[in-house]
Structures are given as structure tokens and as C-alpha cells.
Amino acid sequence: MLDKMRIATILDEIGTFLELKGENPFRCQAYHNAARAISQLEGDIGEWVEQKKLTEIPGIGKDLAQKIETLYKTGRLEQYEQLRRELPGGLLELLRLPGLGPKKARALYDQLGVDSLEKLRQVCQEGKVAQLRGFGEKTQQKILEGLAFLDKTGKRVLLAEAEYLAERICAELRKLKEIIRLEVCGSLRRRRETVGDLDILVSSEKPEAVMEKFVNLPEVMTVTARGETKSSVILENGLNCDLRVVSDEQFPFALHYFTGSKEHNITMRARAQQFGLKLNEYGLEGEKKSIRAKDEADIFHALKLDYIPPELRENTGEIEAAAEHRLPKLVEWSEIRGTFHCHTDWSDGRNSLEEMAEAARALGWQYLGIADHSQSLGVANGLDPERVRQQHAEIDRLNKKWKNFRILKGTECDILPDGRLDYPDEILDLFDYVVVSVHSHFNLSEREMTERILRAIEHPKVTMLGHATGRLLLRRDGYKVDLDRILKAAADHQVIIEINGQPDRLELDWIHVKHAKSLGILLVLNPDAHSTAELRYVRYALDVARRGWLEKANVLNTRTLQQVLKNLSRRRGQAKS
């Protein structure tokens, strides 16, 4: 039986295969929409299948429901397998290129026989792509830039995808009675935005049983190495995964070592040498003594350090801070009381106002800010002033239902190319808060884009800046902008900066988050949610916040409803004065 994420991946690939074949766009989009809907389902998809409820999911009719049921029960779908046979596998690889859609990929294959990234690089370097109708020199150059981007990012996956795979693998391994302790290490444990491979660490007295289970997991596509204490495999998405087995006595030392980062480990080893000790994955010892450790905290304690959370282990001052007892008390999930950047079916979200609010209440939150798109973003069904008023009337009606919860009236207002906002001031006055974001004209020069955003930040009615660089991880770099100037302006005008929790955004990045904190900027953890399931993306924003050394006081979401209302009211008062 396939799980919902694998089913969603297959449906999405069917939509892409159909696009490559030139099928009806509405039919293609139906598969993409179904994939998104299935991936966001709450609970076990098996219950939806067994209870014959799939057709209750918006956008899934009888035909798609039957295919999903077949995938769930058999793990196969003839339509999918036939499409894979008909189309060269390399065409899917071409679609990894930023800005290269199915039509152009098919044209490259039909006219130049391009069926791999390497062949695409070759025909671009030979100038053949520029000669094709509908391409030209500019497109050819963008393709070469996209290939360079892929070279830079390598075979990495988003944190959310790596986490999902790791959770599945670890859930199966934990069923083994031979396992004493198990942890995921590496960049996933440090909560980096993207992950290059998975490292799983186990302590056990019977490693052979653990290895046997690991190499035969359904997620494993290829076994590349199998040994007594280490095995390496390639998973179904192409990611490498290593499993190491150590004794339980060695486990804390191995956990620290394989969590990294490399730079952190080097500095930690140097500190151990100052105490006449040697630190490695097996232990902490010197000529006259050997340090025993029940957990990682004992290792840090032995070196006269406070415990350093994994997210901070990047050798950016954490060891010095730990020695001087000035590490931050990082913000925790339990301290989150609500969020602000969320979309409903009034614009391009999937769920209603009430459904989003009830999902937020189920998370134990006190408030939910709704920030549907503004009027110029037609592709996202942005709200014109009349629809804004209608939505606010609906929010007022819903807010009468609850005593200890409130929907806040917000907007994600477009920053127009010249820096003006997408609503006039009299409409902006209707909102509790205003998030401003760039959604178009990404190709402006750095000076033009910076001035555009600065003009918006300086507007007295602006509360927050959304996804500040427009990047999409592993797909495109952000637009060119002077972030240092943006942050300085945000500090001067007391504009809150968003950490966007969408798995392919995660911006500001942690380095700029740390800078924002030093400037005294208040930050907000937003999911940019388009469904009830995506509200949980706040936790990915939380990962970035923790990597950026943020504490409770640095984050707007940790404040109570009354504190938030007071903060927003004060900002509105300042804007009117």
C-alpha cells in the first residue's frame, strides 16, 4: 500500500507527463490539483479510501478517486506506467531547470533530441537552442544560467521532503527490539533548508539485525554498500541514506560527530585539545582519563560548555557563547500562539475562513491572521475593495462564535513595480495589519528592486514584509535586492519581517534572521498557508528562527491575543498620526 505522499507524487507526475504530451491543460491541471489535495489530507489516506470518501475532496471525481484507490491498494497504475514507457525519463529531468516548462522541454526533445541535462548543456553551448523558434539567445542564456544553478545545488531535497522520508524509515526501524537508541543526524537534525543526504544513527548490540531491516525497507531503491556497522542505500527519490550502528556507550559521541557541522566539529576538537583530550565519534579521552557520557550534554559539560542545540552548530560563535553562558534560550513550538499570513478560498486558498479558524483552534492557538491576496493579483483571485468588505463582514460574524479566539483581518498586499501599494489608504485602513510582498516583475535591477521595496516599507500603514527575496529553494534564486538596506529600513520604520515557512521558501534565511535580530527587528513566523494542513508550516519557519538565534521576545507569534491586538493597535495609531 502506498502512502499519501507517494500517491501525490505519482499524480503530479501524471499531470506533468500529460503536459509533455500536449494534452488538454485542464486535464493536466486536474492531476496537479489532486496531487496537492492528497498531500495536504489530514490523517491516513487509507481511511478515506476504505470509507469511499475520496470524492468528498474538492477536485477529485469518480475517475480520479478510482485511480487513487488503485494506487493505494496495489501500488501500481497502468496509466502511469504507460506514460513512463512512452516518454523519455530525461524529459522530467529537464523540468528541474528554473523557468523551463513542459512545452519547451518537449520542443527541445522533438527538434534537437535533448533527453538529458548534459545534452541540453551541449546544444546550448553549440548555439543550437537560440536558433529554435520560440527560444532565441535570451532563452538559451537563461537555460545555461539554470544549468549552473543546478550544478550549484546538486542533488539536494527540501527539508520537508527529507524529514518525511526519515520519519518513515525511522518508524520502521523503531519496531526492532534490537535497537536501543535511534536518531537522525546531519543537516536534517540541524534543520538546514535543504538536505543532501540522510544520516541515521543507531545503538545496538545486534547490528546485523538492524542492517537486514534497513537494506530491505520499501523506500530503498538501491543498496550501494552493506557492512557490519554501516550500510548505504539510495532511496526512492534519489537521496543517499547512511545507517551507522554503534554501541550505546559510543552513541552520544557519534550523535555529536555525525550531526556536525564539519566546522563546528573542528572547533570542538580544538577545544578538547585544550583540556588534554581527544574528541571523535567514538569518545572523549586523554592519556590519563576517559570521559563517559549518557548524552550529548555530558560532552559539552566536560568541555566547560553549556549545551548547544543542534540548530546552532554552524561555528558562528555558538561555542564561544556556550563557554560564556550567553547562548540564547531558543523560541519553542509550545510558545507559538497564532500566525498571520494565511490564505482562504476567498483568493487562492483551498479552505474556508471557518475551516482555517477551526484548524488553528485545534492547534491550541489564540488567533489566526487571514491575509488573502490584493486586487492586482488576478491569477490568485485577489480581492477588490468590495470583496474585502464582504470578507470582513464574514469574519465579524465568525468572531462572535468564540470567546478565546479571534480571526484577524489582514491582507497580503502587492508591492507594485514602482513601489506603490495595491490598495489606496482608505482600504488599507480597514485591515488590522498589512503584509506587503512582491509577486511580479522579478527581473528589475538590484537598485530598482531595492527602491521598490523600500518605498513600501516606508509606507506608514505597512505592518509586515512578506517573503523578502522571492526565492524558491532548488528552483530559482531570489530577485536581486540589497537586503542589508531593507533590514535597516525595517528597523527604522518598525516594520515586522516575516520568516516564511513554505518548505520551498524558508526566507529570510537564518543568516539574515540573525542580522535582523541584531538590529532589534521583530520577526513573525508565517506559514503562507493555502490550506488547513499548511498551517503547520509555521514549524519550518520556527526552524529558521532557531537557527537564527531567536528567542521568545524576538517573535510576534509568541505574544497573547491581547498583546498582539495592543501591538497592532499601536502601529495603526502611529500610521494615522
C-alpha positions as CSV (number, residue, x, y, z in Angstrom):
1,M,0.0,0.0,0.0
2,L,1.3,3.4,-1.0
3,D,1.1,6.4,1.5
4,K,-0.4,9.7,0.6
5,M,2.8,11.5,-0.3
6,R,3.9,8.8,-2.8
7,I,0.4,8.8,-4.3
8,A,0.5,12.6,-4.6
9,T,3.9,12.4,-6.3
10,I,2.6,9.9,-8.9
11,L,-0.5,12.1,-9.6
12,D,1.7,15.1,-10.0
13,E,4.0,13.3,-12.4
14,I,1.0,12.1,-14.5
15,G,-0.1,15.7,-14.8
16,T,3.4,16.6,-16.0
17,F,3.6,13.7,-18.4
18,L,0.3,14.8,-19.9
19,E,1.7,18.3,-20.3
20,L,4.7,16.9,-22.1
21,K,2.4,15.1,-24.5
22,G,0.5,18.3,-25.2
23,E,-2.8,17.1,-23.6
24,N,-5.7,19.4,-22.6
25,P,-4.3,21.9,-20.0
26,F,-7.4,21.5,-17.8
27,R,-6.9,17.7,-17.7
28,C,-3.3,18.2,-16.7
29,Q,-4.1,20.7,-14.0
30,A,-6.7,18.3,-12.6
31,Y,-3.9,15.8,-11.7
32,H,-1.7,18.6,-10.2
33,N,-4.7,19.8,-8.1
34,A,-5.4,16.3,-7.0
35,A,-1.8,15.8,-6.0
36,R,-1.8,18.9,-3.9
37,A,-5.1,17.9,-2.3
38,I,-3.9,14.4,-1.4
39,S,-0.6,15.7,0.0
40,Q,-2.5,18.0,2.3
41,L,-5.0,15.5,3.6
42,E,-5.1,15.2,7.4
43,G,-4.9,11.7,8.7
44,D,-4.4,8.4,7.0
45,I,-5.5,8.2,3.3
46,G,-6.5,4.6,3.9
47,E,-9.5,5.8,5.9
48,W,-10.6,8.0,3.0
49,V,-10.2,5.0,0.6
50,E,-12.0,2.4,2.8
51,Q,-14.8,4.7,3.7
52,K,-15.3,5.7,0.0
53,K,-14.9,9.4,0.8
54,L,-12.3,10.4,-1.8
55,T,-14.9,12.1,-3.9
56,E,-15.7,14.4,-1.0
57,I,-12.3,16.1,-1.6
58,P,-12.7,19.2,-3.8
59,G,-11.4,18.5,-7.3
60,I,-11.5,14.7,-7.1
61,G,-14.2,13.0,-9.1
62,K,-15.1,9.3,-9.6
63,D,-12.3,8.7,-12.1
64,L,-9.5,10.2,-10.1
65,A,-10.9,8.6,-6.9
66,Q,-10.7,5.1,-8.6
67,K,-7.1,5.7,-9.7
68,I,-6.1,6.8,-6.2
69,E,-7.8,3.8,-4.7
70,T,-5.9,1.5,-7.2
71,L,-2.6,3.2,-6.3
72,Y,-3.3,2.8,-2.6
73,K,-4.3,-0.8,-2.7
74,T,-1.9,-2.2,-5.4
75,G,1.0,0.3,-5.6
76,R,0.6,0.5,-9.4
77,L,-1.4,2.3,-12.0
78,E,-1.3,1.2,-15.6
79,Q,-1.8,4.8,-16.9
80,Y,1.3,6.0,-15.0
81,E,3.4,3.1,-16.2
82,Q,2.4,3.5,-19.8
83,L,3.2,7.2,-19.7
84,R,6.6,6.4,-18.3
85,R,7.2,4.0,-21.1
86,E,6.1,6.4,-23.8
87,L,8.2,9.4,-22.6
88,P,11.9,9.5,-22.2
89,G,12.8,9.8,-18.5
90,G,15.2,12.6,-19.2
91,L,12.4,14.9,-20.0
92,L,11.4,15.0,-16.4
93,E,14.9,15.9,-15.5
94,L,14.8,18.9,-17.9
95,L,11.9,20.3,-15.9
96,R,14.2,20.8,-12.9
97,L,15.5,23.8,-14.8
98,P,14.1,27.1,-13.5
99,G,11.6,28.5,-16.0
100,L,11.7,25.6,-18.4
101,G,8.1,24.3,-18.8
102,P,6.8,21.1,-20.4
103,K,6.2,22.8,-23.8
104,K,9.7,24.0,-24.2
105,A,11.1,20.7,-22.9
106,R,9.1,18.8,-25.5
107,A,10.3,21.1,-28.2
108,L,13.9,20.6,-27.3
109,Y,13.4,16.8,-27.4
110,D,11.5,16.8,-30.7
111,Q,13.8,19.2,-32.5
112,L,17.2,18.6,-31.0
113,G,16.9,15.2,-29.4
114,V,17.6,16.6,-25.9
115,D,16.8,13.9,-23.3
116,S,19.2,14.9,-20.5
117,L,20.7,17.9,-18.8
118,E,24.1,17.2,-20.2
119,K,22.8,17.0,-23.8
120,L,20.9,20.3,-23.2
121,R,24.1,21.9,-22.0
122,Q,25.9,20.7,-25.1
123,V,23.3,22.1,-27.6
124,C,23.2,25.4,-25.8
125,Q,27.0,25.7,-25.9
126,E,26.8,25.0,-29.6
127,G,24.2,27.8,-30.1
128,K,21.6,25.4,-31.4
129,V,18.9,26.3,-28.9
130,A,19.0,30.0,-29.9
131,Q,18.1,29.0,-33.4
132,L,14.9,27.3,-32.5
133,R,11.6,29.1,-33.0
134,G,10.2,30.5,-29.7
135,F,13.6,30.3,-28.0
136,G,16.4,32.8,-29.1
137,E,19.6,34.0,-27.5
138,K,18.0,35.2,-24.3
139,T,16.3,31.9,-23.6
140,Q,19.4,30.0,-24.4
141,Q,21.4,32.1,-21.9
142,K,18.7,31.6,-19.2
143,I,18.9,27.9,-19.7
144,L,22.7,28.0,-19.3
145,E,22.2,30.0,-16.1
146,G,19.7,27.4,-14.9
147,L,22.1,24.6,-15.5
148,A,24.7,26.5,-13.5
149,F,22.1,26.8,-10.7
150,L,21.5,23.1,-10.7
151,D,25.3,22.4,-10.6
152,K,25.4,24.6,-7.5
153,T,22.5,23.0,-5.7
154,G,23.4,19.4,-6.6
155,K,21.2,16.5,-5.6
156,R,19.6,18.1,-2.6
157,V,16.0,18.0,-1.5
158,L,13.8,20.3,0.6
159,L,14.0,19.9,4.4
160,A,10.3,18.8,4.4
161,E,10.9,16.0,1.9
162,A,13.9,14.7,3.7
163,E,12.1,14.8,7.0
164,Y,9.2,12.9,5.6
165,L,11.4,10.1,4.3
166,A,13.4,10.0,7.5
167,E,10.3,9.7,9.6
168,R,9.1,6.8,7.5
169,I,12.4,5.0,7.8
170,C,12.8,5.6,11.5
171,A,9.3,4.5,12.2
172,E,10.0,1.1,10.7
173,L,13.4,0.8,12.4
174,R,12.0,1.6,15.8
175,K,9.9,-1.6,15.6
176,L,13.1,-3.6,16.1
177,K,13.6,-4.7,19.7
178,E,17.4,-4.9,19.0
179,I,17.6,-1.0,18.8
180,I,18.4,0.8,22.0
181,R,18.6,4.4,20.7
182,L,18.0,6.0,17.3
183,E,18.4,9.5,16.0
184,V,18.6,11.3,12.6
185,C,21.9,13.2,12.3
186,G,23.5,15.6,9.8
187,S,21.9,18.6,8.2
188,L,18.4,17.3,8.8
189,R,19.0,17.4,12.6
190,R,20.5,20.9,12.3
191,R,17.3,21.8,10.3
192,R,19.0,23.2,7.2
193,E,16.8,24.4,4.4
194,T,17.9,21.7,2.1
195,V,19.4,18.3,2.7
196,G,22.0,16.4,0.6
197,D,21.7,13.0,2.3
198,L,20.3,11.3,5.3
199,D,22.4,10.0,8.2
200,I,20.7,7.7,10.7
201,L,22.5,6.6,13.9
202,V,21.5,3.6,16.0
203,S,22.9,2.0,19.1
204,S,22.5,-1.8,19.3
205,E,24.3,-4.9,20.5
206,K,23.0,-6.8,17.4
207,P,23.8,-4.6,14.4
208,E,23.3,-7.4,11.9
209,A,19.5,-7.5,12.6
210,V,19.3,-3.7,12.1
211,M,21.2,-3.8,8.8
212,E,19.0,-6.5,7.5
213,K,15.9,-4.5,8.2
214,F,17.4,-1.3,6.8
215,V,18.5,-2.5,3.4
216,N,15.1,-4.2,2.8
217,L,12.9,-1.2,3.6
218,P,10.4,-0.4,0.8
219,E,11.9,3.2,0.5
220,V,15.2,1.7,-0.6
221,M,15.8,1.6,-4.3
222,T,19.5,0.5,-4.4
223,V,21.9,-0.8,-1.9
224,T,25.3,0.7,-2.6
225,A,27.2,-0.7,0.4
226,R,26.5,-3.1,3.3
227,G,28.8,-3.7,6.2
228,E,28.7,-4.8,9.8
229,T,28.3,-1.3,11.3
230,K,27.5,0.9,8.2
231,S,25.3,0.5,5.2
232,S,24.5,2.9,2.4
233,V,21.4,3.0,0.2
234,I,19.8,5.2,-2.4
235,L,16.2,6.0,-1.6
236,E,13.2,6.2,-4.0
237,N,13.7,10.0,-4.5
238,G,17.4,9.5,-5.3
239,L,18.7,10.7,-1.9
240,N,21.6,8.8,-0.3
241,C,21.0,7.4,3.1
242,D,23.6,6.0,5.5
243,L,22.9,3.9,8.6
244,R,25.5,3.6,11.3
245,V,25.3,1.2,14.3
246,V,27.5,1.9,17.4
247,S,27.5,0.7,21.0
248,D,25.2,2.5,23.4
249,E,28.3,3.8,25.2
250,Q,29.5,5.4,22.0
251,F,26.1,6.7,20.9
252,P,26.4,10.3,22.4
253,F,29.8,10.9,20.8
254,A,28.7,9.5,17.5
255,L,25.5,11.6,17.6
256,H,27.5,14.8,18.2
257,Y,30.0,13.9,15.5
258,F,27.6,13.0,12.8
259,T,25.3,15.9,13.5
260,G,28.1,18.3,12.6
261,S,28.6,20.7,11.0
262,K,32.1,20.0,9.9
263,E,33.3,23.5,11.1
264,H,31.6,23.1,14.4
265,N,33.3,19.7,14.9
266,I,36.7,21.1,14.1
267,T,36.3,23.8,16.7
268,M,35.0,21.4,19.3
269,R,38.0,19.1,18.7
270,A,40.3,22.0,19.2
271,R,38.6,22.9,22.5
272,A,39.0,19.3,23.6
273,Q,42.7,19.5,22.9
274,Q,42.9,22.5,25.3
275,F,41.8,20.1,28.0
276,G,44.3,17.4,27.0
277,L,41.6,15.3,25.4
278,K,40.8,13.9,22.0
279,L,37.2,14.1,20.7
280,N,35.9,11.9,17.9
281,E,32.9,9.8,17.0
282,Y,33.9,7.1,19.5
283,G,34.6,9.0,22.6
284,L,36.3,11.8,24.6
285,E,39.5,10.7,26.2
286,G,43.1,11.6,27.1
287,E,46.2,9.8,28.3
288,K,45.0,9.8,31.9
289,K,41.2,9.7,31.7
290,S,38.3,8.8,29.6
291,I,35.0,10.7,29.8
292,R,31.8,8.8,30.0
293,A,28.6,10.4,28.6
294,K,25.0,9.4,28.9
295,D,24.0,12.1,26.3
296,E,25.5,15.0,24.3
297,A,25.0,17.4,27.2
298,D,27.7,15.4,29.1
299,I,30.2,16.1,26.3
300,F,29.6,19.8,26.4
301,H,29.7,19.8,30.2
302,A,33.1,18.0,30.2
303,L,34.5,20.8,28.0
304,K,33.0,23.5,30.3
305,L,30.3,24.5,27.8
306,D,26.6,24.9,28.0
307,Y,24.6,22.5,25.9
308,I,24.5,23.8,22.3
309,P,21.2,22.9,20.4
310,P,21.8,21.2,17.0
311,E,20.4,24.2,15.0
312,L,23.2,26.4,16.3
313,R,26.1,24.1,15.4
314,E,27.5,26.0,12.4
315,N,30.6,27.5,14.1
316,T,29.2,31.0,14.0
317,G,30.0,31.9,17.6
318,E,28.0,29.2,19.4
319,I,31.0,27.6,21.1
320,E,32.3,30.9,22.5
321,A,28.7,31.8,23.6
322,A,28.4,28.4,25.3
323,A,31.7,29.0,27.2
324,E,30.5,32.4,28.4
325,H,26.9,31.2,29.3
326,R,25.3,33.6,26.9
327,L,23.6,31.2,24.5
328,P,20.0,32.3,23.6
329,K,17.0,30.4,25.0
330,L,15.7,29.5,21.6
331,V,12.0,30.0,20.9
332,E,9.9,26.8,21.2
333,W,6.9,25.4,19.3
334,S,4.9,25.4,22.6
335,E,5.3,29.2,22.7
336,I,3.5,29.8,19.4
337,R,0.0,31.3,19.9
338,G,-1.1,32.1,16.3
339,T,0.1,33.3,12.9
340,F,-0.7,35.9,10.3
341,H,0.0,35.1,6.7
342,C,-2.8,32.7,5.6
343,H,-5.0,32.4,2.5
344,T,-8.6,31.1,2.2
345,D,-10.9,30.2,-0.7
346,W,-11.6,33.9,-1.0
347,S,-8.4,34.1,-3.0
348,D,-6.2,31.1,-3.9
349,G,-6.6,29.0,-0.7
350,R,-8.4,25.7,-0.5
351,N,-10.3,26.1,2.7
352,S,-13.0,28.5,4.0
353,L,-12.5,31.1,6.7
354,E,-14.2,28.9,9.3
355,E,-12.2,25.8,8.3
356,M,-8.9,27.7,8.7
357,A,-10.0,29.1,12.0
358,E,-11.1,25.8,13.4
359,A,-7.8,24.2,12.3
360,A,-5.9,27.0,14.1
361,R,-8.1,26.4,17.2
362,A,-7.2,22.7,17.1
363,L,-3.5,23.7,17.3
364,G,-4.3,25.5,20.5
365,W,-3.8,29.0,19.0
366,Q,-5.5,32.1,20.2
367,Y,-5.7,33.9,16.9
368,L,-5.3,33.5,13.1
369,G,-4.5,36.3,10.7
370,I,-6.1,36.0,7.3
371,A,-4.1,37.7,4.6
372,D,-5.7,37.0,1.2
373,H,-4.2,38.5,-2.0
374,S,-4.9,42.0,-3.1
375,Q,-6.7,43.1,-6.2
376,S,-3.9,43.2,-8.8
377,L,-3.0,39.5,-8.4
378,G,-5.8,38.2,-10.7
379,V,-4.2,34.8,-11.1
380,A,-4.7,34.3,-7.3
381,N,-8.3,35.7,-7.3
382,G,-7.2,38.8,-5.4
383,L,-9.9,40.8,-3.5
384,D,-11.2,44.1,-4.8
385,P,-12.4,46.6,-2.2
386,E,-16.0,45.3,-2.3
387,R,-14.9,41.8,-1.7
388,V,-12.6,43.0,1.1
389,R,-15.7,44.5,2.9
390,Q,-17.7,41.3,2.3
391,Q,-14.9,39.1,3.8
392,H,-14.6,41.4,6.8
393,A,-18.4,41.0,7.4
394,E,-17.9,37.2,7.3
395,I,-15.0,37.5,9.8
396,D,-17.1,39.6,12.1
397,R,-19.8,37.0,12.0
398,L,-17.4,34.2,12.8
399,N,-15.7,36.1,15.6
400,K,-18.9,36.1,17.5
401,K,-18.7,32.3,17.8
402,W,-15.6,32.2,20.0
403,K,-14.7,33.7,23.4
404,N,-10.9,33.0,23.4
405,F,-10.1,33.0,19.7
406,R,-10.1,35.7,17.0
407,I,-9.7,35.9,13.3
408,L,-7.6,39.0,12.5
409,K,-8.2,41.0,9.3
410,G,-5.1,41.2,7.2
411,T,-4.1,41.4,3.6
412,E,-1.1,40.3,1.5
413,C,-0.9,43.5,-0.5
414,D,1.1,43.5,-3.7
415,I,4.1,45.9,-3.9
416,L,3.6,47.3,-7.4
417,P,6.6,47.7,-9.7
418,D,7.1,51.4,-8.7
419,G,6.7,50.6,-5.0
420,R,3.2,51.8,-4.6
421,L,0.8,49.5,-2.7
422,D,-2.1,47.7,-4.4
423,Y,-4.8,49.3,-2.3
424,P,-5.5,53.0,-1.5
425,D,-5.1,54.2,2.0
426,E,-8.8,54.2,2.8
427,I,-8.9,50.4,2.1
428,L,-5.7,49.7,4.0
429,D,-7.3,51.4,7.0
430,L,-9.9,48.6,7.0
431,F,-7.3,45.9,8.0
432,D,-5.9,45.0,11.4
433,Y,-2.5,44.6,9.7
434,V,-0.9,44.8,6.2
435,V,1.6,42.3,4.8
436,V,3.4,43.6,1.7
437,S,5.0,41.3,-0.8
438,V,6.5,41.2,-4.4
439,H,4.7,38.9,-6.8
440,S,5.7,40.2,-10.2
441,H,8.5,41.9,-12.2
442,F,11.2,39.9,-10.6
443,N,13.8,41.0,-13.3
444,L,14.3,44.5,-12.0
445,S,17.9,45.6,-11.3
446,E,19.1,45.4,-7.7
447,R,18.8,49.2,-7.3
448,E,15.2,49.2,-8.8
449,M,14.0,46.3,-6.7
450,T,15.6,47.7,-3.5
451,E,14.0,51.1,-4.1
452,R,10.7,49.4,-4.8
453,I,10.6,47.5,-1.5
454,L,12.0,50.5,0.4
455,R,9.1,52.6,-0.8
456,A,6.6,50.0,0.5
457,I,8.4,49.6,3.9
458,E,8.3,53.4,4.3
459,H,4.5,53.5,3.8
460,P,3.0,54.2,7.3
461,K,0.3,51.6,7.0
462,V,2.6,48.7,6.4
463,T,2.9,46.1,9.2
464,M,5.0,43.3,7.8
465,L,7.2,42.4,4.8
466,G,6.5,39.0,3.3
467,H,8.9,36.6,1.6
468,A,11.6,39.2,1.3
469,T,13.6,37.8,-1.6
470,G,11.1,35.7,-3.6
471,R,13.5,32.7,-3.8
472,L,12.2,29.2,-4.4
473,L,14.6,26.7,-3.0
474,L,16.2,24.4,-5.6
475,R,14.1,26.1,-8.3
476,R,15.3,29.7,-8.5
477,D,17.4,32.2,-6.7
478,G,15.7,35.3,-5.2
479,Y,15.4,38.5,-7.1
480,K,18.4,40.9,-6.8
481,V,17.9,43.1,-3.7
482,D,20.1,44.8,-1.1
483,L,18.8,43.0,2.0
484,D,21.0,45.0,4.3
485,R,19.3,48.2,3.2
486,I,15.9,46.5,3.5
487,L,16.6,45.4,7.0
488,K,17.9,48.7,8.1
489,A,14.8,50.4,6.8
490,A,12.6,47.8,8.5
491,A,14.3,48.6,11.8
492,D,14.0,52.4,11.3
493,H,10.2,52.1,10.4
494,Q,9.4,49.3,12.9
495,V,8.2,47.0,10.2
496,I,8.0,43.4,11.2
497,I,9.9,40.9,8.9
498,E,8.4,37.5,8.0
499,I,10.1,34.2,8.2
500,N,8.1,32.3,5.5
501,G,7.5,28.7,6.4
502,Q,6.6,27.4,3.0
503,P,9.1,24.5,2.5
504,D,10.4,25.9,-0.8
505,R,10.8,29.4,0.6
506,L,12.1,29.5,4.2
507,E,13.1,33.1,4.0
508,L,14.6,35.2,5.5
509,D,17.4,32.7,5.7
510,W,18.9,32.2,9.1
511,I,21.9,34.4,8.5
512,H,19.7,37.4,7.7
513,V,17.4,36.5,10.6
514,K,20.4,36.7,12.9
515,H,21.2,40.1,11.4
516,A,17.6,41.3,11.8
517,K,17.7,40.3,15.5
518,S,20.9,42.4,16.0
519,L,19.0,45.4,14.5
520,G,16.2,44.9,17.0
521,I,13.6,43.9,14.3
522,L,10.6,42.0,15.5
523,L,10.1,38.9,13.4
524,V,7.0,36.8,12.7
525,L,6.7,33.1,11.8
526,N,4.2,32.7,9.0
527,P,3.2,29.6,7.1
528,D,1.9,31.3,3.9
529,A,-0.8,28.7,4.3
530,H,-3.2,27.9,1.4
531,S,-5.0,25.1,3.3
532,T,-5.6,23.9,6.9
533,A,-2.8,21.4,6.6
534,E,-0.3,24.1,5.7
535,L,-0.8,25.9,9.0
536,R,1.8,23.5,10.4
537,Y,4.4,25.1,8.1
538,V,4.9,27.5,11.0
539,R,7.2,24.8,12.4
540,Y,9.5,25.2,9.4
541,A,9.6,28.9,10.0
542,L,10.4,28.1,13.6
543,D,13.4,26.0,12.4
544,V,14.8,29.1,10.6
545,A,14.1,31.2,13.7
546,R,16.0,28.9,16.0
547,R,18.9,28.7,13.5
548,G,18.9,32.5,13.6
549,W,19.3,32.5,17.4
550,L,15.8,33.9,18.0
551,E,14.2,33.9,21.5
552,K,10.6,34.3,22.5
553,A,10.8,38.0,22.8
554,N,12.0,38.3,19.2
555,V,8.9,36.7,17.7
556,L,5.5,38.3,17.4
557,N,3.7,34.9,17.4
558,T,4.7,34.2,21.0
559,R,2.5,37.1,22.2
560,T,-1.0,36.6,23.5
561,L,-4.0,37.8,21.6
562,Q,-4.3,40.9,23.8
563,Q,-0.6,41.7,23.4
564,V,-0.9,41.3,19.6
565,L,-4.0,43.5,19.5
566,K,-2.2,46.1,21.5
567,N,0.8,45.9,19.2
568,L,-1.3,46.2,16.0
569,S,-3.4,49.0,17.5
570,R,-0.3,51.0,18.4
571,R,1.0,50.6,14.9
572,R,-2.3,51.7,13.4
573,G,-2.3,54.7,15.7
574,Q,1.2,55.6,14.6
575,A,0.2,55.3,11.0
576,K,-2.7,57.7,11.4
577,S,-0.8,60.3,13.4
